[in-house]
Amino acid sequence: MSVTGNPLDVEAFARLMQPLGPFEKTPHIALAVSGGSDSMALLLLLAHWCRAQGGRLSALTVDHGLRAESREEAVQVGHWASAVGAAHRILDWSGPKPRTGIQAAARRARYDLLTAWCRTAGVLHLVLAHQQDDQRETVAMRAARGDGPEGNGQGMAGMSAVVDRDGVRLLRPLLGVPRATLAAFLAARGQPWLDDPSNELTQFERIRWRRGLLGALPEPAAIRRAGELRRAAEMAVADLLSRSVRIDPAGFALVDPAFWHAAPAPVAQAALAQMLIMLGGGDYPPNRAALGRTLDRALSDGQFGTLGGCLIGRWRRQVLICREPAAMGEKLRILEPGSYSWDRRFAVTVSGPKPVGTLEVDGLGENGLAEMTGIPDSRLKLQDIPSMARTALPALRDAAGRLVLCPATGYDPIGLGRVVTFRLAPHKSATSGGFTVA
């Protein structure tokens, strides 16, 4: 829904929020607010919306520490947030900063900090202030990199109004609202905002597009049409996945190849890409050529290959997609009870009021398989786990390096399974609600 050319008020904003649900009965919403005009307008609108829902709002400001005045600005945002009844938190990007690619690095750090806070606080919805001009700039930059009609075209749809990221729903209700409309909303209410000087630096590509130095921006109507096409394509992929894939809690997937044979090639390739992102822990799909070659091999001769951090091949007349052991993340060391994430695939929960001693989570490996020799129950369960998937099973070792738990096989010689649990919780799901057009 767009409000282009129309004034923005709380009623219009409520209509923008409606398709981004469902929401809890009394929702706790988090908002990323920098203090700029876009996020300040969203702060005022969202504060009113939360009150109307009987919910509450937490405003989160990331202090990147890149400018001397950033802390003072973050504190000022806190005063404005408090004035509209929102709790405020400042999240610090600490540690060394890169010399190059600073905007991209800051963006990654910002999302990591924001989503981590939401998970800790039990907040499902994080609202972002991207608006229509941001959308047009994003599409222009993607088109300049070749993601236009001659590529897969998905980038021409811009940003989705709803995205699942690391267990948090990112919501962008303002994608149909121009920047000027938001500034006018604030001016009418006498609400000041902060201007980030980096928004004037033409060394950044986005700013060059914003100032018209690289050409004209795409029209909102064209972006919307691309979004509708992308939504239809993503729903076709979700339908194929739901009918053809079984995801095992041990962290691998089995695919009925008949469904993928019958599906249009672009749909089957997109389905494979989403499974690779889910099970391989990546953020972006492999290129189309690699997807096509891998899919053809898996559906024909079934020889195992690697792509996107996964192994793909045939097992018992099905296509197996599992984690590539050599691509797994670093070992996870656990020193006390708490919640952890390993390999962007598994949530690990250690319960108990006291320190548990040093434990280490890693893939089972060939050594772990050998240690389970002679344990009948564990070896029996292994028969139902494809051999290619076994060495990447999550396993727990003690301070001496001994295998003490492998939940997928039932191996638990000292009863640690009572206090340590593993749950398949990939950073991105195989399917979502589909692209949401603003």
PyMOL commands that set and color helices and strands:
alter all, ss='L'
color gray80, all
select helices_A, chain A and resi 10-20+37-53+70-83+102-121+132-144+154-157+179-188+197-200+205-210+220-244+257-262+265-280+288-299+325-327+365-371+376-382+387-390+407-409+416-418
alter helices_A, ss='H'
color red, helices_A
select strands_A, chain A and resi 28-32+56-63+87-92+125-127+162-165+168-171+245-248+252-255+305-307+310-315+318-323+332-334+338-342+346-350+359-363+394-397+403-405+420-424
alter strands_A, ss='S'
color yellow, strands_A
deselect
rebuild
show_as cartoon
